Amino acid sequence: MPQLGAQSAASGLFLAQSMSTIPLTTTGAELLRQELQRLKTADRPSAIAAIAEARTHEIETKLANAQVIDPKVVDADGRCVFGATVDLEESKGGESVTYQIVGEDEADIKKGKVSVGSPIARALIGKYAGDEVEVQTPGGVRKYEILEVRYE
């Protein structure tokens, strides 16, 4: 059986190692350790602080531009509007759901809060109890009857 030359053996070793490990010299490994330490101790805290500062400005801007609406004082004569809580019944299967139409930042489907820009809210806006709405969902069109509109 022929023996592999030194270069061929080294290439084979490198290929085998490159599949599961990364070859580094001691100098290269030490440089990576130093960079990792710098990133963790110096760069990460300053990046976190910068993100927190940007988030603060974003929230301040949203509050400064907000039009705060108290659903309890809305006078919409039974119409679905921003802030309204709407009881629905799906035409197929009769499943009942309740949603409140809220701002984008407040939306949480698990808590029954849907964004005013969502397909369901867009279908409901302007409608009354007794009306039927169709909502385009990823699973197809769903039809709902509006059972009640509340302002709470």
FILUM-175200 format. One record per residue: x, y, z of N, C-alpha, C in turn; residue number from 1. Coordinates in pm, 1 decimal, padded with zeros to 6 digits, always signed. Each point is the difference from the previous one (the first is absolute). Layout:
REM FILUM-175200
X:Y:Z:X:Y:Z:X:Y:Z:NUM
...
REM end
This chain:
REM FILUM-175200
+00084.9:-00116.0:+00000.0:-00084.9:+00116.0:+00000.0:+00089.8:+00122.7:+00000.0:1
-00024.1:+00096.1:-00089.9:+00086.0:+00117.3:-00005.9:-00025.4:+00092.7:+00118.1:2
+00109.2:+00062.7:+00048.0:-00012.3:+00094.8:+00111.4:-00032.7:+00138.0:-00054.9:3
-00079.1:+00073.6:+00078.1:-00034.0:+00136.0:-00039.2:+00117.8:+00090.6:+00027.2:4
+00023.5:+00094.4:-00087.6:+00103.7:+00098.7:+00023.2:-00041.6:+00092.2:+00113.7:5
+00094.1:+00076.7:+00053.6:-00027.4:+00089.1:+00113.0:-00107.7:+00102.5:-00035.4:6
+00008.4:+00055.3:-00121.7:-00097.1:+00100.9:-00041.5:-00137.9:-00062.3:-00014.0:7
-00007.3:-00118.1:-00060.9:-00127.2:-00067.9:-00019.2:-00060.6:-00038.1:+00134.3:8
+00081.5:-00046.4:+00092.8:-00047.8:-00037.7:+00133.2:-00052.1:+00123.2:+00073.0:9
+00071.0:+00111.2:-00011.7:-00043.4:+00123.7:+00065.2:-00132.0:+00047.4:-00058.5:10
-00016.6:-00011.0:-00131.4:-00124.5:+00040.0:-00064.6:-00114.7:-00087.0:+00048.2:11
+00024.5:-00128.5:+00009.6:-00103.1:-00091.4:+00048.4:-00037.7:+00029.8:+00143.5:12
+00099.0:+00029.5:+00082.8:-00025.9:+00034.7:+00139.5:-00080.5:+00129.3:+00007.9:13
+00039.0:+00099.1:-00079.4:-00071.2:+00127.6:-00000.8:-00144.9:-00018.7:-00042.9:14
-00023.6:-00077.7:-00105.2:-00135.6:-00023.5:-00047.3:-00083.4:-00070.5:+00106.1:15
+00057.4:-00097.2:+00067.0:-00072.8:-00073.1:+00103.7:-00033.1:+00092.8:+00116.1:16
+00094.0:+00086.9:+00037.5:-00022.8:+00090.4:+00111.6:-00097.0:+00111.6:-00037.0:17
+00001.0:+00043.2:-00125.1:-00083.9:+00112.7:-00038.6:-00148.4:-00035.3:+00004.5:18
-00031.8:-00126.4:+00001.4:-00139.4:-00039.9:+00007.1:-00056.6:+00020.0:+00140.0:19
+00082.2:-00012.9:+00104.3:-00052.4:+00009.1:+00135.6:+00072.8:+00101.7:+00087.3:20
+00118.4:+00039.4:-00036.5:+00076.3:+00095.8:+00079.7:+00058.7:+00106.5:-00089.3:21
+00048.1:+00104.2:+00063.4:+00062.8:+00109.1:-00074.1:+00145.7:+00006.3:+00042.0:22
+00092.8:-00024.4:-00090.0:+00141.7:+00005.3:+00037.7:+00044.6:+00144.1:+00022.4:23
+00068.0:+00024.0:+00110.0:+00055.2:+00131.5:+00032.5:+00140.1:-00017.2:+00055.0:24
+00082.2:+00097.3:-00025.4:+00130.8:+00000.0:+00066.2:-00022.4:+00052.6:+00141.4:25
+00098.2:-00016.4:+00085.9:-00011.8:+00050.8:+00136.3:-00016.0:+00151.6:-00001.0:26
+00069.4:+00066.6:-00092.1:-00011.8:+00145.5:-00011.1:-00140.9:+00038.5:-00044.6:27
-00050.9:-00069.1:-00099.0:-00134.9:+00027.4:-00050.4:-00105.7:-00023.8:+00106.2:28
+00015.0:-00106.5:+00076.3:-00094.9:-00030.4:+00106.8:+00005.0:+00108.9:+00107.2:29
+00120.2:+00045.6:+00035.1:+00014.0:+00103.8:+00101.8:-00061.4:+00131.8:-00047.4:30
+00018.6:+00033.9:-00127.3:-00060.1:+00122.0:-00054.5:-00153.1:-00007.9:+00004.7:31
-00055.8:-00115.4:-00032.1:-00145.2:-00017.6:+00007.3:-00049.6:+00011.3:+00144.7:32
+00073.6:-00058.1:+00094.4:-00038.2:+00010.8:+00142.0:-00001.6:+00147.2:+00044.2:33
+00102.3:+00075.1:-00041.7:+00007.4:+00141.7:+00035.8:-00117.1:+00078.3:-00061.3:34
-00029.6:-00028.0:-00125.5:-00111.6:+00068.9:-00065.2:-00131.5:-00032.5:+00067.9:35
-00021.8:-00127.0:+00033.2:-00121.8:-00041.2:+00069.4:-00011.5:+00071.8:+00134.4:36
+00107.4:+00006.1:+00073.6:+00000.2:+00068.8:+00129.6:-00035.0:+00146.8:-00017.3:37
+00058.7:+00065.5:-00100.8:-00027.4:+00142.2:-00026.3:-00146.5:+00019.6:-00035.4:38
-00053.2:-00087.7:-00086.2:-00140.3:+00010.9:-00040.1:-00093.7:-00015.5:+00119.5:39
+00030.7:-00095.2:+00087.6:-00085.4:-00025.2:+00116.0:+00009.1:+00110.0:+00104.5:40
+00119.0:+00054.0:+00022.0:+00017.9:+00094.4:+00110.5:-00010.3:+00146.1:-00041.6:41
+00035.8:+00034.4:-00121.2:-00001.2:+00140.8:-00040.5:-00109.8:+00029.5:-00101.5:42
-00003.3:-00072.7:-00108.1:-00092.5:+00030.8:-00108.9:-00145.1:-00034.4:+00033.5:43
-00024.7:-00113.8:+00064.7:-00137.3:-00042.1:+00028.7:-00072.0:+00100.8:+00090.2:44
+00058.6:+00039.5:+00111.7:-00071.1:+00097.2:+00085.1:-00030.9:+00131.9:-00071.5:45
+00093.9:+00048.0:-00080.9:-00026.5:+00126.2:-00070.5:-00107.1:-00019.0:-00107.3:46
-00003.3:-00115.9:-00064.5:-00104.3:-00027.8:-00099.1:-00136.6:-00009.8:+00067.6:47
-00005.1:-00064.8:+00115.7:-00125.4:-00012.2:+00075.4:-00049.8:+00138.4:+00040.4:48
+00091.3:+00083.6:+00046.3:-00037.6:+00135.6:+00040.8:-00051.4:+00080.5:-00119.2:49
+00063.4:-00014.4:-00114.6:-00042.2:+00072.8:-00120.3:-00139.3:-00045.5:-00045.1:50
-00025.7:-00129.2:+00007.6:-00131.6:-00052.7:-00038.0:-00106.5:+00050.4:+00097.5:51
+00031.4:-00000.6:+00129.0:-00095.0:+00048.7:+00100.2:-00030.4:+00147.8:-00022.1:52
+00101.6:+00077.9:-00032.2:-00019.1:+00143.5:-00026.1:-00088.8:+00020.4:-00122.4:53
+00024.2:-00075.1:-00105.9:-00081.3:+00010.7:-00121.9:-00144.6:-00040.0:+00028.6:54
-00018.8:-00104.0:+00077.9:-00134.9:-00045.8:+00036.0:-00072.5:+00107.6:+00080.3:55
+00071.9:+00066.7:+00090.4:-00058.2:+00108.1:+00079.1:-00051.2:+00110.9:-00091.0:56
+00080.6:+00039.1:-00098.2:-00041.1:+00104.9:-00094.1:-00120.7:-00044.8:-00081.4:57
+00000.5:-00126.1:-00039.6:-00113.7:-00053.2:-00078.4:-00129.9:+00008.5:+00080.8:58
+00006.7:-00039.4:+00126.8:-00119.6:+00002.9:+00084.6:-00044.1:+00143.8:+00026.5:59
+00096.6:+00089.0:+00025.0:-00033.8:+00141.3:+00020.9:-00070.1:+00058.4:-00122.4:60
+00048.3:-00034.7:-00118.7:-00060.9:+00049.1:-00123.6:-00141.7:-00053.2:-00015.2:61
-00018.8:-00128.9:+00027.7:-00134.5:-00058.5:-00010.3:-00096.1:+00068.9:+00095.8:62
+00043.0:+00022.7:+00124.8:-00087.8:+00065.3:+00097.1:-00028.2:+00144.9:-00038.1:63
+00100.4:+00069.9:-00052.5:-00019.3:+00139.4:-00040.0:-00098.9:+00012.1:-00115.8:64
-00002.8:-00100.6:-00087.2:-00088.4:+00003.4:-00116.1:-00129.6:-00077.5:+00020.8:65
-00018.3:-00055.1:+00119.4:-00115.8:-00086.1:+00025.4:-00129.3:+00079.3:+00009.0:66
-00104.8:-00060.3:-00049.4:-00135.9:+00048.0:+00022.5:-00063.1:-00105.5:+00090.4:67
-00004.1:+00026.7:+00128.7:-00047.9:-00097.3:+00097.2:-00152.7:-00001.3:-00002.1:68
-00055.4:-00120.2:-00017.8:-00144.8:-00016.1:-00010.0:-00046.5:-00092.0:+00111.6:69
-00091.7:+00048.6:+00082.1:-00059.0:-00079.4:+00106.7:-00125.7:-00065.7:-00054.8:70
+00001.0:-00132.3:-00017.5:-00116.6:-00067.5:-00058.2:-00128.8:+00022.5:+00079.7:71
+00011.1:+00026.6:+00129.9:-00119.4:+00018.5:+00084.5:-00077.6:+00126.6:-00034.7:72
+00067.2:+00097.5:-00061.0:-00068.4:+00125.7:-00032.5:-00026.5:+00015.2:-00149.7:73
+00024.6:-00105.6:-00076.0:-00026.3:+00003.9:-00143.9:-00150.9:-00003.2:-00022.1:74
-00048.6:+00088.2:-00085.0:-00142.2:+00002.0:-00034.4:-00011.1:-00032.8:-00148.8:75
-00008.9:-00129.7:-00029.5:-00002.1:-00042.7:-00140.4:-00133.1:-00064.6:-00037.5:76
-00101.2:+00013.3:+00086.9:-00134.6:-00051.5:-00029.5:+00000.4:-00147.3:-00039.9:77
+00079.9:-00081.6:+00068.3:-00000.1:-00143.8:-00025.7:+00086.5:-00045.1:-00115.8:78
+00072.4:+00092.4:-00059.1:+00086.5:-00031.8:-00113.9:+00134.9:-00050.6:+00049.1:79
+00063.4:-00088.2:-00077.1:+00135.9:-00046.6:+00030.0:+00097.1:+00111.8:-00034.5:80
+00074.2:+00043.6:+00101.5:+00099.4:+00105.1:-00017.9:+00123.9:-00037.1:+00080.0:81
+00103.7:+00080.8:-00013.8:+00121.0:-00021.1:+00078.2:-00036.5:-00002.0:+00147.7:82
+00051.4:-00098.5:+00072.5:-00024.6:-00013.3:+00142.8:-00118.2:-00087.4:+00035.2:83
-00086.7:-00026.7:-00096.2:-00119.6:-00080.6:+00027.2:+00038.0:-00144.9:+00027.3:84
-00080.5:-00064.1:+00083.1:+00011.5:-00143.2:+00024.9:-00115.8:-00065.5:-00074.4:85
+00032.4:-00099.4:-00082.0:-00098.3:-00057.3:-00091.4:-00010.7:-00150.2:+00022.9:86
-00123.9:-00045.7:+00022.8:-00027.2:-00143.3:+00011.2:-00042.3:-00050.2:-00137.0:87
+00065.0:-00106.1:-00044.8:-00026.0:-00055.6:-00133.0:-00034.3:-00147.4:+00010.6:88
-00073.3:-00046.7:-00100.9:-00025.2:-00144.0:-00011.5:+00032.6:-00039.7:-00143.0:89
+00085.7:-00099.9:-00012.6:+00037.6:-00046.1:-00133.6:-00118.7:-00072.0:-00062.6:90
-00027.0:+00030.4:-00126.2:-00114.8:-00059.1:-00068.9:+00011.6:-00151.3:-00007.9:91
+00116.9:-00049.8:-00032.9:+00021.5:-00145.1:-00005.2:+00047.6:-00046.1:+00137.3:92
-00073.4:-00088.7:+00061.2:+00043.7:-00056.2:+00127.1:-00049.7:+00075.0:+00121.8:93
-00039.5:+00123.7:-00015.9:-00057.1:+00075.4:+00109.9:+00095.5:+00038.5:+00111.5:94
+00129.1:-00004.3:-00025.4:+00099.2:+00037.2:+00102.6:-00012.8:+00148.6:+00031.6:95
-00007.1:+00032.9:+00129.8:-00009.4:+00139.5:+00043.1:+00136.8:+00051.9:+00041.7:96
+00027.5:+00123.4:-00037.4:+00124.4:+00066.1:+00038.7:-00030.9:+00144.4:+00037.2:97
+00086.1:+00057.6:+00081.6:-00013.7:+00141.0:+00038.3:+00133.0:+00068.3:-00026.2:98
-00006.5:+00113.3:-00069.9:+00119.7:+00077.6:-00028.4:-00022.2:+00144.7:+00037.2:99
+00106.5:+00064.1:+00048.1:-00000.1:+00144.1:+00015.9:+00091.2:+00055.5:-00108.3:100
-00043.5:+00104.7:-00066.4:+00078.2:+00062.7:-00106.0:+00091.1:+00104.2:+00064.8:101
+00130.7:-00021.6:-00010.3:+00098.8:+00083.1:+00069.7:+00108.9:+00046.5:-00096.4:102
+00092.3:+00078.9:+00052.8:+00113.7:+00046.7:-00078.6:+00099.0:-00112.0:-00026.9:103
+00085.6:+00023.9:-00095.6:+00098.5:-00100.2:-00042.4:+00087.0:-00050.6:+00115.2:104
+00044.4:+00091.1:+00086.8:+00087.8:-00037.8:+00110.5:-00071.3:-00079.9:+00108.4:105
-00130.9:+00009.0:+00004.3:-00077.9:-00068.0:+00104.2:-00048.0:-00138.0:-00042.5:106
+00004.0:-00029.0:-00127.9:-00057.8:-00123.6:-00052.8:+00061.5:-00123.3:+00065.6:107
-00087.5:-00091.4:+00040.3:+00041.4:-00126.8:+00059.6:-00116.1:-00096.5:-00017.6:108
+00005.7:-00080.6:-00102.6:-00111.7:-00087.6:-00035.1:-00035.7:-00094.3:+00114.7:109
+00098.1:-00040.2:+00080.0:-00026.9:-00089.0:+00113.4:-00086.6:+00067.4:+00105.2:110
+00005.3:+00132.7:+00003.8:-00081.3:+00076.3:+00095.1:-00124.3:+00057.7:-00066.7:111
-00025.1:-00039.2:-00124.9:-00118.9:+00047.3:-00070.3:+00010.2:+00143.3:-00047.9:112
+00121.5:+00048.4:-00020.9:+00021.6:+00137.0:-00046.6:+00058.1:-00005.3:-00140.7:113
-00074.6:+00057.7:-00096.1:+00045.1:-00001.9:-00139.0:+00033.0:+00141.4:-00045.7:114
+00104.5:+00011.5:-00078.7:+00044.1:+00128.5:-00052.3:-00104.9:+00058.4:-00093.8:115
-00015.7:+00131.0:+00008.1:-00094.6:+00069.8:-00086.6:+00032.6:-00022.2:-00148.2:116
+00124.1:-00033.2:-00030.3:+00039.8:-00025.4:-00139.0:-00011.6:-00145.0:-00042.7:117
-00041.8:-00087.2:+00090.1:-00010.5:-00142.5:-00033.6:-00120.4:-00025.4:-00090.8:118
+00001.6:-00110.0:-00074.4:-00112.8:-00030.3:-00088.9:-00133.7:-00008.9:+00074.5:119
-00001.7:-00059.5:+00118.1:-00126.8:-00012.3:+00073.5:-00051.0:+00137.3:+00043.0:120
+00088.0:+00085.5:+00050.5:-00042.5:+00133.7:+00042.9:-00046.6:+00083.1:-00118.7:121
+00071.9:-00008.6:-00110.7:-00040.9:+00076.3:-00119.4:-00137.7:-00044.1:-00048.4:122
-00030.5:-00128.8:+00012.6:-00131.4:-00050.0:-00041.0:-00109.8:+00047.0:+00096.3:123
+00034.2:+00017.1:+00127.3:-00099.3:+00036.0:+00101.5:-00030.8:+00149.4:+00005.8:124
+00100.3:+00084.6:-00024.2:-00016.7:+00144.3:+00014.5:-00121.6:+00048.1:-00081.3:125
-00087.7:+00072.6:+00070.3:-00118.6:+00058.0:-00064.3:-00122.8:-00090.1:+00001.2:126
+00016.6:-00123.7:+00042.7:-00112.6:-00094.9:-00000.2:-00072.9:+00004.7:+00134.8:127
-00120.6:-00060.5:+00003.3:-00086.4:-00001.7:+00118.3:-00030.7:-00143.4:+00040.8:128
-00053.1:-00015.8:+00121.6:-00048.3:-00130.8:+00044.8:-00106.3:-00046.8:-00098.4:129
+00006.9:-00127.5:-00036.1:-00092.3:-00056.6:-00098.6:+00059.9:-00007.3:-00139.7:130
+00101.3:+00082.4:-00026.7:+00065.6:-00002.6:-00131.6:+00086.7:-00124.1:-00011.3:131
+00022.0:-00042.9:-00122.5:+00093.9:-00109.0:-00027.1:+00120.3:+00057.4:-00071.9:132
+00117.5:-00053.1:+00033.9:+00123.5:+00045.6:-00063.7:+00076.2:-00119.4:-00053.3:133
+00075.6:+00024.4:-00105.6:+00089.2:-00101.8:-00055.2:+00142.2:+00047.0:+00021.7:134
+00083.1:-00092.2:+00046.6:+00139.0:+00032.7:+00029.3:+00090.1:-00094.1:-00078.2:135
+00091.3:+00056.4:-00076.5:+00097.2:-00080.8:-00073.5:+00110.6:-00039.3:+00095.4:136
+00016.7:-00129.7:+00023.9:+00104.9:-00050.7:+00087.6:+00092.8:-00088.9:-00082.1:137
+00115.3:-00034.9:+00054.1:+00089.0:-00090.6:-00073.3:-00066.6:-00134.0:-00033.4:138
-00096.6:-00040.1:+00083.0:-00070.5:-00126.1:-00023.6:-00121.9:+00014.7:-00089.3:139
-00022.8:+00119.5:-00051.7:-00115.5:+00024.1:-00085.6:-00093.1:+00103.0:+00061.9:140
-00114.0:+00019.8:-00065.1:-00096.4:+00099.2:+00046.3:-00080.6:-00057.4:+00115.7:141
-00013.0:+00079.1:+00106.4:-00083.5:-00037.4:+00114.7:-00113.1:+00100.8:+00010.9:142
-00117.1:-00049.8:+00033.9:-00116.9:+00087.0:+00015.7:-00040.6:+00002.6:+00146.5:143
-00027.6:+00120.4:+00049.1:-00041.1:+00019.6:+00138.4:-00127.2:+00082.9:+00004.7:144
-00082.0:-00026.5:+00101.8:-00110.9:+00088.0:+00032.0:+00039.6:+00079.3:+00123.4:145
-00025.8:+00130.4:-00002.9:+00028.5:+00084.7:+00115.1:-00116.5:-00015.2:+00097.5:146
+00028.1:-00052.9:+00118.2:-00103.5:-00021.7:+00100.4:-00023.4:+00124.9:+00085.1:147
+00109.6:+00065.0:+00041.1:-00011.9:+00117.2:+00087.3:+00123.1:+00087.5:-00015.4:148
-00022.1:+00131.2:+00013.3:+00108.7:+00097.2:-00002.1:-00008.5:+00076.0:+00132.8:149
+00111.3:-00000.6:+00074.5:+00005.2:+00066.4:+00129.8:+00116.0:+00099.3:+00003.2:150
-00014.9:+00098.7:+00088.2:+00105.4:+00099.9:+00018.9:+00038.6:-00004.7:+00147.0:151
+00104.5:-00077.4:+00032.4:+00040.1:-00018.6:+00139.8:+00147.8:+00021.9:+00021.4:152
REM end
